[in-house]
Amino acid sequence: MQSGAITQYIDVAQLVLYAFWIFFAGLIYYLHQENKREGYPLESNVPGRNRIVGFPGLPSPKTYLLADGTTVTVPRPAEVAGTVNATPTGDFPGAPLTPVGAAMRAGIGPGAYAQRRDVADVTIDGQARIVPLRVAADFDLSPRDVDPRGLPVYGCDGVAGGVVRDVWVDRSEVVVRYLEVETGAGVAGRSTVLLPVNFSRIGKREVGVDSIKGSDFAGVPQSADADSVTFLEEERVMAYYGAGTLYATADRAEPLL
């Protein structure tokens, strides 16, 4: 027999190849199962299939220690599905949903958001990560860029929704995240809301926003703290502007053809 042969029909190379196949199949199974630590089981409106897991099943719960000393266990225990502020347009599974009440806050379609933790993100040294420039005194805007503070903000209908009063920066990424807009329509004693910079077009004389109307700025969800924003509050703010891309005007929800 040649070098490396175990029998006339089996050699070391074959065994190594088979071992690799087994290892790789196990790796795919493991990664696919670990992928189900978040977002599973799926909720379904199909009769008799309220919860869908698929193959492979859910992994055993694992507890992670976070940087702030808290822990999180995933997969999470069975959660009660929240109320969906929408009704299906038909009686068949997967029918499109129509918002009920305030479409911009219905939490469906482009306005859907994840139930993230209601705590502010922090830097490596424990400071609030996303804050206005009035708090981040060691940050400033580049003189080569337009300073939007004091500029009016216009919605997609050309109506002014407020005035930029401050700029919120990310201390870790060193980028601008939000514009603070004073709307003049105070909620809970405050008249300022956040405008995600990626939803804005900053010009030399004004700031334009295509996703919502001028009157919609007063309805943007506010953060509990005037100088910081939590993960959940960020989700709600982004979802509000996202919902406007479909629900801000009646014609946006209509078919293109």
Summary of the structure (lengths in Angstrom):
residues: 257
radius of gyration: 25.5
end to end distance: 73.3
largest distance: 89.6
contacts: 648
relative contact order: 0.12
helix: 24%
strand: 28%
